[in-house]
């Protein structure tokens, strides 16, 4: 069930594509801070568009809590 629920590859590829699209034609950035600000704003916009909740996340989170004891927050 865990494998069926977690499909992070597509989500990560989608985020990377969006960030590449934003930076593609910008050329050089004046500073690292300018790039980080752009990424921050872009990630906020991406998060707003992400409307689909992950189905059956509670059982998966419980399984991770057991499997990775001490590494997962319990709250």
PDB file of N, CA, C and O in Angstrom:
ATOM      1  N   UNK A   1       0.824  -1.197   0.000  1.00  0.00           N
ATOM      2  CA  UNK A   1       0.000   0.000   0.000  1.00  0.00           C
ATOM      3  C   UNK A   1       0.868   1.262   0.000  1.00  0.00           C
ATOM      4  O   UNK A   1       0.495   2.273  -0.595  1.00  0.00           O
ATOM      5  N   UNK A   2       1.992   1.206   0.646  1.00  0.00           N
ATOM      6  CA  UNK A   2       2.857   2.378   0.729  1.00  0.00           C
ATOM      7  C   UNK A   2       3.322   2.790  -0.660  1.00  0.00           C
ATOM      8  O   UNK A   2       3.302   3.974  -0.997  1.00  0.00           O
ATOM      9  N   UNK A   3       3.740   1.825  -1.462  1.00  0.00           N
ATOM     10  CA  UNK A   3       4.205   2.154  -2.818  1.00  0.00           C
ATOM     11  C   UNK A   3       3.094   2.744  -3.667  1.00  0.00           C
ATOM     12  O   UNK A   3       3.332   3.639  -4.478  1.00  0.00           O
ATOM     13  N   UNK A   4       1.895   2.250  -3.481  1.00  0.00           N
ATOM     14  CA  UNK A   4       0.770   2.748  -4.268  1.00  0.00           C
ATOM     15  C   UNK A   4       0.449   4.192  -3.897  1.00  0.00           C
ATOM     16  O   UNK A   4       0.057   4.986  -4.752  1.00  0.00           O
ATOM     17  N   UNK A   5       0.613   4.521  -2.646  1.00  0.00           N
ATOM     18  CA  UNK A   5       0.272   5.856  -2.166  1.00  0.00           C
ATOM     19  C   UNK A   5       1.329   6.883  -2.560  1.00  0.00           C
ATOM     20  O   UNK A   5       0.999   7.993  -2.976  1.00  0.00           O
ATOM     21  N   UNK A   6       2.583   6.513  -2.430  1.00  0.00           N
ATOM     22  CA  UNK A   6       3.658   7.481  -2.650  1.00  0.00           C
ATOM     23  C   UNK A   6       4.065   7.485  -4.111  1.00  0.00           C
ATOM     24  O   UNK A   6       4.506   6.473  -4.655  1.00  0.00           O
ATOM     25  N   UNK A   7       3.911   8.623  -4.724  1.00  0.00           N
ATOM     26  CA  UNK A   7       4.251   8.789  -6.135  1.00  0.00           C
ATOM     27  C   UNK A   7       5.076  10.062  -6.277  1.00  0.00           C
ATOM     28  O   UNK A   7       4.782  10.927  -7.102  1.00  0.00           O
ATOM     29  N   UNK A   8       6.099  10.151  -5.465  1.00  0.00           N
ATOM     30  CA  UNK A   8       6.853  11.397  -5.366  1.00  0.00           C
ATOM     31  C   UNK A   8       7.613  11.756  -6.629  1.00  0.00           C
ATOM     32  O   UNK A   8       7.867  12.932  -6.889  1.00  0.00           O
ATOM     33  N   UNK A   9       7.977  10.759  -7.410  1.00  0.00           N
ATOM     34  CA  UNK A   9       8.783  11.061  -8.591  1.00  0.00           C
ATOM     35  C   UNK A   9       8.073  12.053  -9.499  1.00  0.00           C
ATOM     36  O   UNK A   9       8.680  13.025  -9.949  1.00  0.00           O
ATOM     37  N   UNK A  10       6.798  11.819  -9.773  1.00  0.00           N
ATOM     38  CA  UNK A  10       6.059  12.732 -10.642  1.00  0.00           C
ATOM     39  C   UNK A  10       5.939  14.122 -10.026  1.00  0.00           C
ATOM     40  O   UNK A  10       6.065  15.127 -10.726  1.00  0.00           O
ATOM     41  N   UNK A  11       5.699  14.180  -8.745  1.00  0.00           N
ATOM     42  CA  UNK A  11       5.567  15.476  -8.076  1.00  0.00           C
ATOM     43  C   UNK A  11       6.887  16.241  -8.110  1.00  0.00           C
ATOM     44  O   UNK A  11       6.911  17.443  -8.372  1.00  0.00           O
ATOM     45  N   UNK A  12       7.972  15.541  -7.844  1.00  0.00           N
ATOM     46  CA  UNK A  12       9.286  16.196  -7.855  1.00  0.00           C
ATOM     47  C   UNK A  12       9.636  16.667  -9.257  1.00  0.00           C
ATOM     48  O   UNK A  12      10.134  17.778  -9.438  1.00  0.00           O
ATOM     49  N   UNK A  13       9.375  15.824 -10.247  1.00  0.00           N
ATOM     50  CA  UNK A  13       9.653  16.216 -11.631  1.00  0.00           C
ATOM     51  C   UNK A  13       8.826  17.429 -12.033  1.00  0.00           C
ATOM     52  O   UNK A  13       9.309  18.301 -12.756  1.00  0.00           O
ATOM     53  N   UNK A  14       7.595  17.486 -11.572  1.00  0.00           N
ATOM     54  CA  UNK A  14       6.730  18.619 -11.885  1.00  0.00           C
ATOM     55  C   UNK A  14       7.267  19.911 -11.264  1.00  0.00           C
ATOM     56  O   UNK A  14       7.294  20.955 -11.916  1.00  0.00           O
ATOM     57  N   UNK A  15       7.689  19.834 -10.015  1.00  0.00           N
ATOM     58  CA  UNK A  15       8.250  21.017  -9.348  1.00  0.00           C
ATOM     59  C   UNK A  15       9.534  21.454 -10.043  1.00  0.00           C
ATOM     60  O   UNK A  15       9.732  22.641 -10.300  1.00  0.00           O
ATOM     61  N   UNK A  16      10.410  20.490 -10.347  1.00  0.00           N
ATOM     62  CA  UNK A  16      11.661  20.829 -11.035  1.00  0.00           C
ATOM     63  C   UNK A  16      11.394  21.481 -12.384  1.00  0.00           C
ATOM     64  O   UNK A  16      12.066  22.445 -12.751  1.00  0.00           O
ATOM     65  N   UNK A  17      10.417  20.962 -13.126  1.00  0.00           N
ATOM     66  CA  UNK A  17      10.082  21.533 -14.428  1.00  0.00           C
ATOM     67  C   UNK A  17       9.596  22.977 -14.267  1.00  0.00           C
ATOM     68  O   UNK A  17       9.972  23.857 -15.042  1.00  0.00           O
ATOM     69  N   UNK A  18       8.765  23.207 -13.263  1.00  0.00           N
ATOM     70  CA  UNK A  18       8.257  24.561 -13.030  1.00  0.00           C
ATOM     71  C   UNK A  18       9.388  25.523 -12.676  1.00  0.00           C
ATOM     72  O   UNK A  18       9.417  26.653 -13.164  1.00  0.00           O
ATOM     73  N   UNK A  19      10.312  25.085 -11.839  1.00  0.00           N
ATOM     74  CA  UNK A  19      11.434  25.949 -11.464  1.00  0.00           C
ATOM     75  C   UNK A  19      12.357  26.196 -12.655  1.00  0.00           C
ATOM     76  O   UNK A  19      12.862  27.305 -12.832  1.00  0.00           O
ATOM     77  N   UNK A  20      12.575  25.168 -13.469  1.00  0.00           N
ATOM     78  CA  UNK A  20      13.400  25.345 -14.670  1.00  0.00           C
ATOM     79  C   UNK A  20      12.762  26.347 -15.622  1.00  0.00           C
ATOM     80  O   UNK A  20      13.442  27.182 -16.219  1.00  0.00           O
ATOM     81  N   UNK A  21      11.439  26.245 -15.751  1.00  0.00           N
ATOM     82  CA  UNK A  21      10.702  27.136 -16.647  1.00  0.00           C
ATOM     83  C   UNK A  21      10.868  28.593 -16.210  1.00  0.00           C
ATOM     84  O   UNK A  21      10.998  29.487 -17.045  1.00  0.00           O
ATOM     85  N   UNK A  22      10.863  28.820 -14.913  1.00  0.00           N
ATOM     86  CA  UNK A  22      10.980  30.174 -14.375  1.00  0.00           C
ATOM     87  C   UNK A  22      12.386  30.737 -14.585  1.00  0.00           C
ATOM     88  O   UNK A  22      12.539  31.918 -14.898  1.00  0.00           O
ATOM     89  N   UNK A  23      13.407  29.903 -14.415  1.00  0.00           N
ATOM     90  CA  UNK A  23      14.785  30.395 -14.490  1.00  0.00           C
ATOM     91  C   UNK A  23      15.394  30.300 -15.882  1.00  0.00           C
ATOM     92  O   UNK A  23      16.480  30.830 -16.115  1.00  0.00           O
ATOM     93  N   UNK A  24      14.722  29.641 -16.800  1.00  0.00           N
ATOM     94  CA  UNK A  24      15.287  29.345 -18.123  1.00  0.00           C
ATOM     95  C   UNK A  24      15.782  30.590 -18.867  1.00  0.00           C
ATOM     96  O   UNK A  24      16.915  30.605 -19.348  1.00  0.00           O
ATOM     97  N   UNK A  25      14.980  31.595 -18.966  1.00  0.00           N
ATOM     98  CA  UNK A  25      15.319  32.766 -19.778  1.00  0.00           C
ATOM     99  C   UNK A  25      15.798  33.963 -18.962  1.00  0.00           C
ATOM    100  O   UNK A  25      15.854  35.078 -19.481  1.00  0.00           O
ATOM    101  N   UNK A  26      16.136  33.754 -17.721  1.00  0.00           N
ATOM    102  CA  UNK A  26      16.524  34.865 -16.853  1.00  0.00           C
ATOM    103  C   UNK A  26      17.997  35.232 -16.965  1.00  0.00           C
ATOM    104  O   UNK A  26      18.378  36.346 -16.607  1.00  0.00           O
ATOM    105  N   UNK A  27      18.818  34.340 -17.445  1.00  0.00           N
ATOM    106  CA  UNK A  27      20.251  34.630 -17.496  1.00  0.00           C
ATOM    107  C   UNK A  27      20.868  34.518 -16.121  1.00  0.00           C
ATOM    108  O   UNK A  27      20.501  33.636 -15.345  1.00  0.00           O
ATOM    109  N   UNK A  28      21.791  35.393 -15.812  1.00  0.00           N
ATOM    110  CA  UNK A  28      22.469  35.360 -14.515  1.00  0.00           C
ATOM    111  C   UNK A  28      21.660  36.136 -13.481  1.00  0.00           C
ATOM    112  O   UNK A  28      20.997  37.122 -13.803  1.00  0.00           O
ATOM    113  N   UNK A  29      21.724  35.679 -12.248  1.00  0.00           N
ATOM    114  CA  UNK A  29      21.057  36.376 -11.156  1.00  0.00           C
ATOM    115  C   UNK A  29      22.074  37.274 -10.459  1.00  0.00           C
ATOM    116  O   UNK A  29      23.246  36.913 -10.343  1.00  0.00           O
ATOM    117  N   UNK A  30      21.633  38.436  -9.997  1.00  0.00           N
ATOM    118  CA  UNK A  30      22.574  39.358  -9.363  1.00  0.00           C
ATOM    119  C   UNK A  30      23.176  38.800  -8.070  1.00  0.00           C
ATOM    120  O   UNK A  30      24.293  39.155  -7.693  1.00  0.00           O
ATOM    121  N   UNK A  31      22.426  37.923  -7.396  1.00  0.00           N
ATOM    122  CA  UNK A  31      22.938  37.334  -6.152  1.00  0.00           C
ATOM    123  C   UNK A  31      22.210  36.024  -5.877  1.00  0.00           C
ATOM    124  O   UNK A  31      21.175  35.735  -6.479  1.00  0.00           O
ATOM    125  N   UNK A  32      22.764  35.242  -4.963  1.00  0.00           N
ATOM    126  CA  UNK A  32      22.102  34.007  -4.546  1.00  0.00           C
ATOM    127  C   UNK A  32      20.764  34.317  -3.881  1.00  0.00           C
ATOM    128  O   UNK A  32      19.797  33.567  -4.019  1.00  0.00           O
ATOM    129  N   UNK A  33      20.728  35.426  -3.163  1.00  0.00           N
ATOM    130  CA  UNK A  33      19.499  35.815  -2.475  1.00  0.00           C
ATOM    131  C   UNK A  33      18.371  36.093  -3.473  1.00  0.00           C
ATOM    132  O   UNK A  33      17.215  35.767  -3.203  1.00  0.00           O
ATOM    133  N   UNK A  34      18.692  36.680  -4.602  1.00  0.00           N
ATOM    134  CA  UNK A  34      17.686  36.952  -5.632  1.00  0.00           C
ATOM    135  C   UNK A  34      17.103  35.647  -6.165  1.00  0.00           C
ATOM    136  O   UNK A  34      15.895  35.541  -6.376  1.00  0.00           O
ATOM    137  N   UNK A  35      17.958  34.667  -6.378  1.00  0.00           N
ATOM    138  CA  UNK A  35      17.490  33.365  -6.849  1.00  0.00           C
ATOM    139  C   UNK A  35      16.614  32.691  -5.801  1.00  0.00           C
ATOM    140  O   UNK A  35      15.572  32.127  -6.133  1.00  0.00           O
ATOM    141  N   UNK A  36      17.027  32.747  -4.543  1.00  0.00           N
ATOM    142  CA  UNK A  36      16.239  32.138  -3.471  1.00  0.00           C
ATOM    143  C   UNK A  36      14.876  32.804  -3.328  1.00  0.00           C
ATOM    144  O   UNK A  36      13.879  32.127  -3.076  1.00  0.00           O
ATOM    145  N   UNK A  37      14.825  34.117  -3.485  1.00  0.00           N
ATOM    146  CA  UNK A  37      13.540  34.823  -3.419  1.00  0.00           C
ATOM    147  C   UNK A  37      12.622  34.395  -4.556  1.00  0.00           C
ATOM    148  O   UNK A  37      11.424  34.195  -4.354  1.00  0.00           O
ATOM    149  N   UNK A  38      13.186  34.257  -5.747  1.00  0.00           N
ATOM    150  CA  UNK A  38      12.401  33.817  -6.895  1.00  0.00           C
ATOM    151  C   UNK A  38      11.865  32.405  -6.670  1.00  0.00           C
ATOM    152  O   UNK A  38      10.697  32.131  -6.943  1.00  0.00           O
ATOM    153  N   UNK A  39      12.721  31.511  -6.172  1.00  0.00           N
ATOM    154  CA  UNK A  39      12.286  30.140  -5.888  1.00  0.00           C
ATOM    155  C   UNK A  39      11.208  30.119  -4.809  1.00  0.00           C
ATOM    156  O   UNK A  39      10.251  29.351  -4.905  1.00  0.00           O
ATOM    157  N   UNK A  40      11.356  30.954  -3.788  1.00  0.00           N
ATOM    158  CA  UNK A  40      10.360  31.020  -2.722  1.00  0.00           C
ATOM    159  C   UNK A  40       8.993  31.399  -3.286  1.00  0.00           C
ATOM    160  O   UNK A  40       7.990  30.751  -2.985  1.00  0.00           O
ATOM    161  N   UNK A  41       8.958  32.439  -4.094  1.00  0.00           N
ATOM    162  CA  UNK A  41       7.689  32.877  -4.686  1.00  0.00           C
ATOM    163  C   UNK A  41       7.129  31.816  -5.628  1.00  0.00           C
ATOM    164  O   UNK A  41       5.922  31.576  -5.650  1.00  0.00           O
ATOM    165  N   UNK A  42       8.000  31.187  -6.399  1.00  0.00           N
ATOM    166  CA  UNK A  42       7.555  30.151  -7.327  1.00  0.00           C
ATOM    167  C   UNK A  42       6.982  28.960  -6.571  1.00  0.00           C
ATOM    168  O   UNK A  42       5.941  28.427  -6.958  1.00  0.00           O
ATOM    169  N   UNK A  43       7.642  28.537  -5.505  1.00  0.00           N
ATOM    170  CA  UNK A  43       7.151  27.393  -4.729  1.00  0.00           C
ATOM    171  C   UNK A  43       5.832  27.717  -4.036  1.00  0.00           C
ATOM    172  O   UNK A  43       4.985  26.837  -3.884  1.00  0.00           O
ATOM    173  N   UNK A  44       5.646  28.962  -3.617  1.00  0.00           N
ATOM    174  CA  UNK A  44       4.352  29.362  -3.049  1.00  0.00           C
ATOM    175  C   UNK A  44       3.250  29.236  -4.090  1.00  0.00           C
ATOM    176  O   UNK A  44       2.161  28.748  -3.785  1.00  0.00           O
ATOM    177  N   UNK A  45       3.521  29.670  -5.319  1.00  0.00           N
ATOM    178  CA  UNK A  45       2.529  29.551  -6.389  1.00  0.00           C
ATOM    179  C   UNK A  45       2.248  28.094  -6.726  1.00  0.00           C
ATOM    180  O   UNK A  45       1.099  27.722  -6.963  1.00  0.00           O
ATOM    181  N   UNK A  46       3.280  27.276  -6.748  1.00  0.00           N
ATOM    182  CA  UNK A  46       3.102  25.851  -7.033  1.00  0.00           C
ATOM    183  C   UNK A  46       2.253  25.205  -5.942  1.00  0.00           C
ATOM    184  O   UNK A  46       1.367  24.405  -6.238  1.00  0.00           O
ATOM    185  N   UNK A  47       2.519  25.548  -4.683  1.00  0.00           N
ATOM    186  CA  UNK A  47       1.771  24.973  -3.565  1.00  0.00           C
ATOM    187  C   UNK A  47       0.297  25.367  -3.620  1.00  0.00           C
ATOM    188  O   UNK A  47      -0.565  24.566  -3.258  1.00  0.00           O
ATOM    189  N   UNK A  48      -0.005  26.575  -4.062  1.00  0.00           N
ATOM    190  CA  UNK A  48      -1.401  27.012  -4.164  1.00  0.00           C
ATOM    191  C   UNK A  48      -2.164  26.205  -5.208  1.00  0.00           C
ATOM    192  O   UNK A  48      -3.364  25.972  -5.065  1.00  0.00           O
ATOM    193  N   UNK A  49      -1.462  25.776  -6.261  1.00  0.00           N
ATOM    194  CA  UNK A  49      -2.108  25.009  -7.325  1.00  0.00           C
ATOM    195  C   UNK A  49      -2.281  23.539  -6.959  1.00  0.00           C
ATOM    196  O   UNK A  49      -3.055  22.827  -7.600  1.00  0.00           O
ATOM    197  N   UNK A  50      -1.568  23.080  -5.937  1.00  0.00           N
ATOM    198  CA  UNK A  50      -1.612  21.682  -5.545  1.00  0.00           C
ATOM    199  C   UNK A  50      -2.840  21.467  -4.661  1.00  0.00           C
ATOM    200  O   UNK A  50      -2.770  21.621  -3.442  1.00  0.00           O
ATOM    201  N   UNK A  51      -3.955  21.113  -5.281  1.00  0.00           N
ATOM    202  CA  UNK A  51      -5.218  21.033  -4.558  1.00  0.00           C
ATOM    203  C   UNK A  51      -5.636  19.615  -4.206  1.00  0.00           C
ATOM    204  O   UNK A  51      -6.518  19.422  -3.370  1.00  0.00           O
ATOM    205  N   UNK A  52      -5.021  18.628  -4.824  1.00  0.00           N
ATOM    206  CA  UNK A  52      -5.434  17.248  -4.570  1.00  0.00           C
ATOM    207  C   UNK A  52      -4.788  16.726  -3.287  1.00  0.00           C
ATOM    208  O   UNK A  52      -3.562  16.668  -3.194  1.00  0.00           O
ATOM    209  N   UNK A  53      -5.602  16.345  -2.297  1.00  0.00           N
ATOM    210  CA  UNK A  53      -5.022  15.767  -1.083  1.00  0.00           C
ATOM    211  C   UNK A  53      -4.548  14.340  -1.361  1.00  0.00           C
ATOM    212  O   UNK A  53      -5.067  13.667  -2.251  1.00  0.00           O
ATOM    213  N   UNK A  54      -3.581  13.900  -0.609  1.00  0.00           N
ATOM    214  CA  UNK A  54      -3.082  12.537  -0.755  1.00  0.00           C
ATOM    215  C   UNK A  54      -4.069  11.602  -0.082  1.00  0.00           C
ATOM    216  O   UNK A  54      -4.367  11.750   1.104  1.00  0.00           O
ATOM    217  N   UNK A  55      -4.574  10.643  -0.839  1.00  0.00           N
ATOM    218  CA  UNK A  55      -5.553   9.704  -0.301  1.00  0.00           C
ATOM    219  C   UNK A  55      -4.860   8.665   0.568  1.00  0.00           C
ATOM    220  O   UNK A  55      -3.736   8.251   0.285  1.00  0.00           O
ATOM    221  N   UNK A  56      -5.539   8.251   1.624  1.00  0.00           N
ATOM    222  CA  UNK A  56      -5.052   7.206   2.532  1.00  0.00           C
ATOM    223  C   UNK A  56      -3.685   7.542   3.126  1.00  0.00           C
ATOM    224  O   UNK A  56      -2.867   6.647   3.336  1.00  0.00           O
ATOM    225  N   UNK A  57      -3.439   8.788   3.390  1.00  0.00           N
ATOM    226  CA  UNK A  57      -2.139   9.188   3.911  1.00  0.00           C
ATOM    227  C   UNK A  57      -1.945   8.745   5.356  1.00  0.00           C
ATOM    228  O   UNK A  57      -0.824   8.439   5.760  1.00  0.00           O
ATOM    229  N   UNK A  58      -3.026   8.706   6.143  1.00  0.00           N
ATOM    230  CA  UNK A  58      -2.926   8.362   7.566  1.00  0.00           C
ATOM    231  C   UNK A  58      -2.312   6.976   7.780  1.00  0.00           C
ATOM    232  O   UNK A  58      -1.397   6.854   8.595  1.00  0.00           O
ATOM    233  N   UNK A  59      -2.774   5.916   7.081  1.00  0.00           N
ATOM    234  CA  UNK A  59      -2.140   4.600   7.275  1.00  0.00           C
ATOM    235  C   UNK A  59      -0.662   4.588   6.872  1.00  0.00           C
ATOM    236  O   UNK A  59       0.155   3.923   7.510  1.00  0.00           O
ATOM    237  N   UNK A  60      -0.331   5.313   5.830  1.00  0.00           N
ATOM    238  CA  UNK A  60       1.064   5.369   5.386  1.00  0.00           C
ATOM    239  C   UNK A  60       1.919   6.077   6.434  1.00  0.00           C
ATOM    240  O   UNK A  60       3.014   5.619   6.758  1.00  0.00           O
ATOM    241  N   UNK A  61       1.426   7.178   6.955  1.00  0.00           N
ATOM    242  CA  UNK A  61       2.157   7.914   7.980  1.00  0.00           C
ATOM    243  C   UNK A  61       2.357   7.052   9.223  1.00  0.00           C
ATOM    244  O   UNK A  61       3.428   7.075   9.828  1.00  0.00           O
ATOM    245  N   UNK A  62       1.331   6.292   9.605  1.00  0.00           N
ATOM    246  CA  UNK A  62       1.458   5.378  10.743  1.00  0.00           C
ATOM    247  C   UNK A  62       2.531   4.326  10.482  1.00  0.00           C
ATOM    248  O   UNK A  62       3.328   4.008  11.364  1.00  0.00           O
ATOM    249  N   UNK A  63       2.545   3.795   9.277  1.00  0.00           N
ATOM    250  CA  UNK A  63       3.548   2.780   8.909  1.00  0.00           C
ATOM    251  C   UNK A  63       4.955   3.370   8.971  1.00  0.00           C
ATOM    252  O   UNK A  63       5.875   2.723   9.471  1.00  0.00           O
ATOM    253  N   UNK A  64       5.126   4.578   8.473  1.00  0.00           N
ATOM    254  CA  UNK A  64       6.432   5.237   8.528  1.00  0.00           C
ATOM    255  C   UNK A  64       6.863   5.488   9.971  1.00  0.00           C
ATOM    256  O   UNK A  64       8.037   5.338  10.310  1.00  0.00           O
ATOM    257  N   UNK A  65       5.912   5.867  10.813  1.00  0.00           N
ATOM    258  CA  UNK A  65       6.222   6.132  12.215  1.00  0.00           C
ATOM    259  C   UNK A  65       6.755   4.880  12.888  1.00  0.00           C
ATOM    260  O   UNK A  65       7.686   4.952  13.691  1.00  0.00           O
ATOM    261  N   UNK A  66       6.170   3.730  12.565  1.00  0.00           N
ATOM    262  CA  UNK A  66       6.640   2.459  13.123  1.00  0.00           C
ATOM    263  C   UNK A  66       7.982   2.067  12.503  1.00  0.00           C
ATOM    264  O   UNK A  66       8.920   1.696  13.209  1.00  0.00           O
ATOM    265  N   UNK A  67       8.059   2.153  11.186  1.00  0.00           N
ATOM    266  CA  UNK A  67       9.250   1.705  10.470  1.00  0.00           C
ATOM    267  C   UNK A  67      10.466   2.585  10.765  1.00  0.00           C
ATOM    268  O   UNK A  67      11.582   2.080  10.884  1.00  0.00           O
ATOM    269  N   UNK A  68      10.258   3.880  10.882  1.00  0.00           N
ATOM    270  CA  UNK A  68      11.360   4.814  11.105  1.00  0.00           C
ATOM    271  C   UNK A  68      11.248   5.437  12.492  1.00  0.00           C
ATOM    272  O   UNK A  68      11.270   6.659  12.640  1.00  0.00           O
ATOM    273  N   UNK A  69      11.131   4.600  13.484  1.00  0.00           N
ATOM    274  CA  UNK A  69      10.951   5.054  14.859  1.00  0.00           C
ATOM    275  C   UNK A  69      12.091   5.991  15.269  1.00  0.00           C
ATOM    276  O   UNK A  69      13.267   5.695  15.058  1.00  0.00           O
ATOM    277  N   UNK A  70      11.719   7.099  15.847  1.00  0.00           N
ATOM    278  CA  UNK A  70      12.707   8.076  16.278  1.00  0.00           C
ATOM    279  C   UNK A  70      13.068   9.093  15.207  1.00  0.00           C
ATOM    280  O   UNK A  70      13.694  10.111  15.502  1.00  0.00           O
ATOM    281  N   UNK A  71      12.678   8.822  13.965  1.00  0.00           N
ATOM    282  CA  UNK A  71      13.008   9.747  12.875  1.00  0.00           C
ATOM    283  C   UNK A  71      11.780  10.499  12.378  1.00  0.00           C
ATOM    284  O   UNK A  71      11.906  11.478  11.643  1.00  0.00           O
ATOM    285  N   UNK A  72      10.604  10.051  12.770  1.00  0.00           N
ATOM    286  CA  UNK A  72       9.356  10.685  12.339  1.00  0.00           C
ATOM    287  C   UNK A  72       8.767  11.455  13.511  1.00  0.00           C
ATOM    288  O   UNK A  72       8.764  10.955  14.636  1.00  0.00           O
ATOM    289  N   UNK A  73       8.266  12.667  13.266  1.00  0.00           N
ATOM    290  CA  UNK A  73       7.597  13.398  14.348  1.00  0.00           C
ATOM    291  C   UNK A  73       6.307  12.682  14.725  1.00  0.00           C
ATOM    292  O   UNK A  73       5.611  12.163  13.852  1.00  0.00           O
ATOM    293  N   UNK A  74       5.985  12.647  16.001  1.00  0.00           N
ATOM    294  CA  UNK A  74       4.805  11.913  16.464  1.00  0.00           C
ATOM    295  C   UNK A  74       3.599  12.805  16.695  1.00  0.00           C
ATOM    296  O   UNK A  74       2.549  12.300  17.093  1.00  0.00           O
ATOM    297  N   UNK A  75       3.699  14.095  16.467  1.00  0.00           N
ATOM    298  CA  UNK A  75       2.557  14.984  16.717  1.00  0.00           C
ATOM    299  C   UNK A  75       1.737  15.199  15.502  1.00  0.00           C
ATOM    300  O   UNK A  75       0.742  15.922  15.550  1.00  0.00           O
TER     301      UNK A  75
END
